[in-house]
């Protein structure tokens, strides 16, 4: 996969994860909420939402409310689980929470399913 395509997929995953998190905080999620959460410009978020709609990851109501499709929900939950577990693991092995969260955000996009599953199984067997 080319670097540009990889960064594009990473961006898709970050947006979906953010929508999932905001769905837990807000009754309705709008583009402005995503822009504020990620500290991105409204035009950048608008372009990203168009891309997510075209890929069938989200729907947008006439009122501008963003909802994850089943496919978008599944991918968002996968990314969020990876982020949560990797953050927890890094903190357990002594990384400061701030750095652990930032590193987990980068790792969640690149780690193989095999390595992630092994870390997850290890943590389940060895809770802190």
C-alpha positions as CSV (number, residue, x, y, z in Angstrom):
1,X,0.0,0.0,0.0
2,X,1.4,3.4,-0.9
3,X,2.1,5.9,1.8
4,X,-0.6,8.3,0.5
5,X,-3.2,5.5,0.5
6,X,-2.2,4.4,4.0
7,X,-2.6,7.9,5.3
8,X,-6.0,8.2,3.7
9,X,-7.1,4.9,5.4
10,X,-5.7,6.1,8.7
11,X,-7.7,9.4,8.3
12,X,-10.9,7.4,7.6
13,X,-10.4,5.3,10.7
14,X,-9.7,8.4,12.8
15,X,-12.9,10.1,11.6
16,X,-15.0,7.0,12.2
17,X,-13.5,6.5,15.7
18,X,-14.3,10.2,16.5
19,X,-17.9,9.8,15.4
20,X,-18.2,6.7,17.6
21,X,-16.8,8.6,20.6
22,X,-19.0,11.6,20.0
23,X,-22.1,9.4,19.6
24,X,-21.4,8.4,23.2
25,X,-21.3,12.0,24.3
26,X,-23.9,13.8,22.2
27,X,-27.5,13.1,21.2
28,X,-26.7,14.0,17.6
29,X,-23.3,14.4,15.9
30,X,-22.7,17.1,13.3
31,X,-19.7,18.0,11.2
32,X,-19.0,21.0,13.4
33,X,-18.8,18.6,16.4
34,X,-16.2,16.5,14.6
35,X,-14.2,19.7,13.5
36,X,-14.2,20.9,17.1
37,X,-13.2,17.5,18.5
38,X,-10.3,17.0,16.1
39,X,-9.4,20.7,15.8
40,X,-9.8,20.5,12.0
41,X,-11.3,23.1,9.7
42,X,-14.9,22.8,8.7
43,X,-14.1,22.5,5.0
44,X,-11.7,19.6,5.7
45,X,-14.3,17.7,7.7
46,X,-16.9,18.4,5.0
47,X,-14.7,16.7,2.4
48,X,-14.0,13.8,4.7
49,X,-17.8,13.3,5.4
50,X,-18.4,13.2,1.7
51,X,-15.8,10.5,1.3
52,X,-17.3,8.5,4.2
53,X,-20.8,8.8,2.7
54,X,-19.4,7.6,-0.7
55,X,-17.8,4.6,1.0
56,X,-21.1,3.8,2.9
57,X,-19.6,4.4,6.3
58,X,-22.0,7.1,7.3
59,X,-25.3,8.7,6.5
60,X,-26.2,12.3,6.9
61,X,-29.7,13.4,7.6
62,X,-31.3,16.5,6.1
63,X,-30.7,18.2,9.4
64,X,-27.0,17.4,9.1
65,X,-26.9,14.7,11.7
66,X,-24.2,12.0,11.1
67,X,-24.9,8.4,11.7
68,X,-22.6,5.4,11.3
69,X,-23.8,2.7,9.0
70,X,-23.4,-0.9,10.1
71,X,-20.2,-1.1,8.2
72,X,-19.0,2.2,9.6
73,X,-19.9,1.1,13.1
74,X,-18.0,-2.1,12.8
75,X,-14.8,-0.4,11.6
76,X,-15.1,2.3,14.2
77,X,-15.5,-0.2,17.0
78,X,-12.5,-2.1,15.8
79,X,-10.3,1.0,15.7
80,X,-11.6,2.1,19.1
81,X,-11.0,-1.3,20.7
82,X,-7.4,-1.3,19.3
83,X,-6.8,2.2,20.7
84,X,-8.2,1.4,24.1
85,X,-6.3,-1.9,24.5
86,X,-3.0,-0.6,23.2
87,X,-3.3,2.5,25.5
88,X,-4.0,0.3,28.5
89,X,-1.2,-2.0,27.7
90,X,1.4,0.8,27.2
91,X,0.3,2.3,30.5
92,X,0.6,-1.0,32.3
93,X,4.2,-1.4,31.1
94,X,5.1,2.0,32.4
95,X,4.4,4.5,29.7
96,X,2.9,7.8,30.9
97,X,-0.8,8.0,30.0
98,X,-0.4,11.0,27.7
99,X,2.4,9.3,25.6
100,X,0.6,6.0,25.7
101,X,-2.6,7.5,24.2
102,X,-0.7,9.3,21.5
103,X,1.4,6.2,20.6
104,X,-1.7,4.0,20.7
105,X,-3.3,6.3,18.2
106,X,-0.4,5.7,15.7
107,X,-0.1,2.0,16.5
108,X,-3.8,1.2,16.1
109,X,-3.6,1.8,12.3
110,X,-0.5,-0.3,11.6
111,X,-0.5,-3.3,14.0
112,X,-1.3,-6.6,12.4
113,X,-4.4,-8.5,13.5
114,X,-2.1,-11.3,14.8
115,X,0.0,-9.1,17.0
116,X,-3.1,-7.2,18.3
117,X,-4.9,-10.5,19.1
118,X,-1.8,-11.7,21.0
119,X,-1.6,-8.5,23.1
120,X,-5.3,-8.7,23.8
121,X,-5.1,-12.3,24.9
122,X,-2.1,-11.6,27.1
123,X,-3.9,-8.7,28.8
124,X,-7.0,-10.8,29.4
125,X,-4.9,-13.5,31.1
126,X,-2.8,-10.9,33.0
127,X,-5.0,-8.1,34.1
128,X,-3.3,-5.3,36.0
